[in-house]
Amino acid sequence: MSTGRDLTELVRPPRSLFVNFPMGNPFGPPNEPDQQRRILRTALELAAGAATPGEIVDLGETWPDDFTEKVTTSLLAMT
């Protein structure tokens, strides 16, 4: 599971499911058990069936709210 695609490409794990969600929330928002189960199943299927070393699969799920401002604010706080 990865929430940072650029870092995942640098680290090059054997396989990874990229989830474009805020850091710390790879399985989705709280109180969304159906979505969380779907993501877990997808990750397990990838772990069991990935055939290409270093494969990064993009999850087709979306976060319900735009979190771009939160990411930008967090990044600016680190400088």
C-alpha positions, 0 to 999 in steps of 0.5 A: 500500500502506498499513498506517495507514488513518487516515493514508491517509484524511488523505493521500488517495492516488489509490488504496490497498490497506490492509493491517492488518499491522504497519508495515514488513510490508505484504506479510506475514510473512517466509517466506510467499511465497504470501501475499506474492504474493497481496498483490502481485497484489491491489495490482497489480490495484487499481492497474490497475483502480481506478475511484473516485478516493481509493478505499481497499480493505481487504485480506482477509488477516490477520496470524498473531499479535495485534500490538496490544500491540506497537503500543500499546507503540510508541505509548506510547514516543513520548509 
